[in-house]
Amino acid sequence: MSIEKKFLKAKPVCKVKFSLSGDSYNAASSILLVGDFNNWQIGETPLKKAKTGTWSVTLDLETGKEHQFRYLIDGSQWENDPEADSFISSGLGSENSVISL
């Protein structure tokens, strides 16, 4: 898992690349990024799988904020990103990953 941040000088936006790779994701048929930036709508932000087996998506996110998110793998398995800046209770008995921009 990896998170890459590229802050833009001309806009209050950060290009954030969310990536997942490794044996545990090779067999996945779909991985979705779900968070407050897409109103927690499942299916809004799918990751694309490269020939290398790495799943990724890049989003423009507003700076000066914290954004909560999780990954949904094959429609049933929720995962956090261990490289997130922090974690916060979801209020549903689990935690959400948090990225600070």
Secondary structure by P-SEA (a helix, b strand, c coil): cbbbbbbbccccccbbbbbbbcccccccccccccccccccccccbbbbbccccccccccccccccccccbbbccccbbbbbccccccccccccbbbbbbcc
